[in-house]
């Protein structure tokens, strides 16, 4: 049986990646033209994730905006802010 719930950690500030992470959260930094979060979301879906909890922090509103309603990945996202 495949899990239907995934939890992704996307709250880090990315201090070692400054100045890039001053304006862009680490999960949205691109690799091969795609945000790293896209790779992670696709992996969660491939593993069977339907409901995806995303822990957000630094610039979390940009992550919420990127994921939106989750329809691009066929997921139901939930967001939890880590202060």
Legacy VTK file of the C-alpha trace (Angstrom):
# vtk DataFile Version 3.0
C-alpha trace
ASCII
DATASET POLYDATA
POINTS 83 float
0.000 0.000 0.000
1.388 3.393 -0.971
1.228 6.324 1.443
-1.207 9.067 0.537
0.226 11.735 2.819
3.589 13.418 2.362
5.255 16.131 4.431
7.813 18.392 2.792
10.155 20.648 4.728
10.491 24.008 2.988
11.086 26.419 5.866
14.858 26.890 5.811
16.393 30.328 5.404
19.314 29.076 3.290
22.001 31.204 4.943
24.830 29.565 2.999
23.129 30.447 -0.281
22.970 34.176 0.365
22.466 36.545 -1.393
20.231 34.311 -3.578
17.964 33.417 -0.640
17.489 37.032 0.441
14.668 37.343 -2.079
13.927 33.737 -3.086
13.238 30.879 -0.664
15.704 28.014 -0.988
13.107 25.520 -2.363
12.362 27.885 -5.247
15.967 28.240 -6.398
16.245 26.708 -9.862
18.156 23.618 -10.920
18.084 22.891 -14.650
15.514 25.659 -15.040
13.044 24.276 -12.464
12.630 25.103 -8.780
13.983 22.327 -6.569
10.548 22.190 -4.937
9.100 20.981 -8.248
11.405 17.942 -8.182
10.391 17.243 -4.571
6.676 17.570 -5.280
6.950 15.247 -8.277
8.791 12.695 -6.130
6.056 12.886 -3.472
3.377 12.290 -6.113
5.383 9.421 -7.627
5.531 7.834 -4.151
1.743 8.029 -3.878
1.269 11.355 -2.097
-2.138 12.882 -2.666
-2.251 15.180 0.350
0.970 17.103 0.828
1.784 19.068 3.943
4.386 21.760 3.313
6.206 23.308 6.249
7.006 26.900 5.310
8.994 29.661 6.960
11.295 32.247 5.360
9.431 33.859 2.439
6.790 31.154 2.781
4.189 33.219 0.953
6.197 32.702 -2.246
6.054 28.929 -1.760
2.296 29.083 -1.152
1.936 31.158 -4.321
4.074 28.716 -6.336
2.138 25.619 -5.236
-1.256 27.329 -5.344
-4.118 24.854 -5.219
-1.793 21.973 -6.124
-3.559 21.168 -9.375
-0.312 21.353 -11.370
0.828 18.211 -9.502
-2.574 16.675 -8.776
-2.183 17.162 -5.019
-4.126 18.704 -2.167
-1.627 20.963 -0.376
-1.675 22.001 3.279
0.651 24.639 4.645
2.047 24.909 8.156
4.163 27.934 9.098
7.226 27.370 11.258
8.167 30.591 13.019
LINES 1 84
83 0 1 2 3 4 5 6 7 8 9 10 11 12 13 14 15 16 17 18 19 20 21 22 23 24 25 26 27 28 29 30 31 32 33 34 35 36 37 38 39 40 41 42 43 44 45 46 47 48 49 50 51 52 53 54 55 56 57 58 59 60 61 62 63 64 65 66 67 68 69 70 71 72 73 74 75 76 77 78 79 80 81 82
